[in-house]
Amino acid sequence: MATRDPRWVLKDRPSFALIIGLVLTGICALVSFSYDLFDRAPVQFFIGLGLALAPVPLLLAAVLALDRMEPEPRSNLIFAFAWGAGVAVLVAGVINSLNLHYIIDTARLSESSARNIAATFGAPVVEETMKGLVLLGLLRFRRAELDGPTDGIIYASMVGLGFAMSENVSYYIAALSTSGVKGLAVTVVLRGILSPFAHPLFSSMIGIAVAYAAQRDGPERVFYILAGWTGAMILHGLWNGLASYGGFPGLVVAYLALLVVLIVLIGVVFRDRRRIVALIQRYLPPYEPTKLVTEADVFMLSAFPRRRQARQWARLHGGKRGLRAMRDYQLAATELGLLHERAARRMVDDQTFHEEQRALLECMSTARADFPVVAAQARPFSPPG
């Protein structure tokens, strides 16, 4: 058996730190939900909770679809989502409430005006800071997992989806209480259907910055992080400000701005995929003498359709065991290319590089041993020409 999983950090059982972290985030989420539960009628709470939870599986699937080339450890993804849904929402909610009362008391404004000011200038700073803390934690304790901007976008989107889910519960309950079913329907359309990725898009500015910082050393890392943090707060503040003061035209401009950001981020992801393919094509051919990598394997690994074709072939000829072997091989081979890039950037020392290199090669060897026995007669892929 391989000494390590192709993604290394995935263990046979959750780590103690992860368990403690999930317990704490769960407690924070319960505290946050309890405020809505006891402040409103239980029926309203469960209606709001159900509507907030309903789109989450689809939204998670959309985010994780971007993470197929080099999937992130599930434990990290779960914790990022839980942080957003628990700690970030609770702390941000408390601070935002205090800010709102401070503005009302000092500026002598109506509650409506004070809410608009707090939403435009205060909430973006507080909320992006709370969401961004988990990304800083990844940079500090899981730097090796931040292999490029796609990873930063994935983690930022997970924490953003968690935050938006919990926040939507409060918004839906408030809409139902003040405006009835019609008001609830409008709020669900605006928040749950037309802008479900607003928080992930805001936080992705920090995620990309943290990912770039992970690839570098020195003072420039601070610059990238500050730039990303500032971008997230400005984008968030622009969204809230246009929604608060712009009326219908403002909402249109806000949605168009989010659409532009979404298109740009998708472009960043596709560009990052090309970078990873280039790493595979550069670093894997020297391993051909080991018989663990062939020209056909590099060709297969360089495109999603060919990867999928290879997995289909493996399942057809080898069942579930063959499919699992092909998945492990693809993951380990991709990680091997990324490991060489980290070594080239001096992100890992020689000992760590050689340990992880041996582990990944062992994973690849074990996977190849489980390939269907007809591999020699019926290869699922071959290089062009």
C-alpha angles and dihedrals in degrees: 000000000000115000091225140026112252087251092046100204094066107099132194088252133018116275120250091244091054092050092050091047093051091048091053094046090047091053090050091050091051091049090050093048092045090063090058092041096054096035093056138030113288091238091057091048095053092045090053093044093049093050091048093049097043099080096037097093091051093046092048090050090052092052095044090050086072090055101064101107094062110001117212122237110277092226091061092047093048092049093048091052092045092049091055093045095045124018098026095048095045097047093041090049093053094047093045090052091051090048091051093052091046092053092047093049098043103034096038091225130151116263091250094054092044091052091053092050092046092047094049102041109015109035096054092056094046099041098044090047093053093046092044094055092075089053090053087050090055090050090052101041106018102032092140090064092061098082097155147333092294090064091050091051092048095052093042090050092051093053090043093052091050091050094047093049094055093040092051091059090064093044094050093048092049092049092049092048097048104030105020127223094329092055090046091052092051092049093048091051094048098043106023102036110022100035111020091133097050096105093041090052093050093049093044088075088064092040093056091045092050091048091053090046090053090060093054143054132212135038094321089074089067090051093054092049094048091047092051093045091050091048092052093050093046092049091047092046091048090052094048093043095051090047092048102042107015101068116202095334088051091053090051091051091046093052092046090052091052090049091053091049091048092052091048092050092049087052090051090052094051091047090051090052089056088052092054091048089052090052091052091050092048104043106030102059092070087064093062093100088063089062088229092103129038134180088256091054092053089048090051094047093052098073137038095227091055092046089052091046090053092051091049090050091048092051093046093053102027108026121217093334091055092047092050090049093052092048091050091048093050093048095046093046091050091048089050091059091048091048090057090051091052089050091049089052090047092240091134130040123237095261094051091045093053093045093052092041091055091046093051094045089051089051090051092048092050091047093050090050088059095048114118112280091236091067093108093055101036115032113188093215140022136182118263122264 
